[in-house]
C-alpha cells in the first residue's frame, strides 16, 4: 500500500500519506523511530517503485476519498524510510501535481547535500526538515546516521536549499532525555534554525513506541526551556507533544486502511475505536488482525497503541 490515510496532522491538516520507500530503508536509524530499527542503512539513491504505478495508486485513492467527500489538505511523502533515497522523487511529485492538492515531503535532510535532491525538493509545496542536533555527538546519539554522512555538510546543504526554496519550510526537533537535551545543544540548534529561517519550528518528543528500549522524552522542564530559547530568535515555535488527532479518513476497505495508517502512524486505542465507529465496523476487525499477526498491540506510557507489525520490532 503506497497511499494511506488521510492521517490527521498538526502540521498538515488531513494528510494523505505516500509510502515511496519500502521498510525500512533509511540513512538514519533513529533511536526514537516509531517504525522500528532500520534494516537497510544506506545513502545510495535508487528507484523503488515505478512512477506510473505510484501515481495510479495515489490517484485511485484520491478518487475514492473525494467520492466520500473526505477532505485532503496535503499529499505527503512520509514513507517507511527516507523519501529522498528515491531517485524518482521529483518525477513522483510532478506526476501528482494534476491532482491539485498541495504536496509535502517529510525528510531527515541527510541527502540535501546532493544537488539533485535539492532540485527534487524544490518541486514540493512544503518541506519538513529534521534538525535534532547541532553537534556531532548529540546527532550520533539521537539519529545514528550512516557512517558516510557529515552533520556540518548536511546543515550547510539545508541553508543552500533554503536560499532557493519558494515553498513553505518547517522543521522538527525531537528532544530525548540524555541524548540531545542539554541547554548547550538546544541553544546550538536554535542558533542554526535562526539562520535557516523556517516558517515554523516544532519541538517534539516521542509520543509513540520508539525503536530502542529505554528511550524517553525530555523532561517538562527541558521542553519549557527549549521553547523559551527557540522563541528568543524564531518567529513561530510550537510543541508536537500531544496525543494528536483521531479523525482518520477511510476509503472503504477497513483492514487495508488500518494497516496502511498504522504502518507509519501507530494509533492509540481510543483513536482506533473512533475510527471503527466512523467506518461502521466493530472491534472484531482488530481481533482478526491481531490473530493474523499483521497488527500488534504495544503499551507505551500507560496507553495501548496498535501498529502494523514492522521489521525489527519484536
Secondary structure, 3 states (H helix, E strand, C coil): CCEEEEEEECCCEEEEEECCCCCCEECECCCCCCCCCCCEECCCCECCCCHHHHHHHHHHHHHHHHHCCCCCCEEEECCCCCHHHECCHHHHHHHHHHHCCEEEEEECCCCCCCHHHHHHHHCCCEEEEECCCCCHHHHHHHHCECCCCCHHHHHHHHHHHHHHCCCEEEEEEECECCCCCCHHHHHHHHHHHHHHCCCEEEEECCCCCCCCCCCCECCHHHHHHHHHHHHHHCCCEEEECCCCCCCCCCCCCHHHHHHHHHCCCCEEHHHHHHHHHHHCCCCHHHHHHHHHCCEEEEEECCEEEEEECCCCCC
